[in-house]
Amino acid sequence: NYLRTMLGEWAAGEDTPMSVLLRASLTSDQAAELLRRHVTAESVDQIATSLAGVGPEEARLRAALVGAVLFGIATQRYLLRFPDLADASLDDVIRLAAPLIQSLLETPESAEEG
């Protein structure tokens, strides 16, 4: 799943392209802009278009919040190495984070279908 891939592979390695870009974006306007464009195109746009039952502005906000949660976890776990998050198993992080992310992805229409 996307959460496991993002946290287990994409952000976990210190030298992965996205880890390097995430670190650089904290101090470089150019890197921050590159990261914003990439995340918007690859995540926010795709997630927002998949959300039914809410208006486009709310869909984009929900998608942006999903990204914020994922980047917050990745930053604290892999870059800043906050002990409780860095020391937790990936399975535990996913088990606890997945319902939060799912709540952002569930819209009134998707809840009716489920």
Order of alpha helices (4+ residues) and beta strands (2+ residues): alpha-alpha-alpha-alpha-alpha-alpha-alpha-alpha
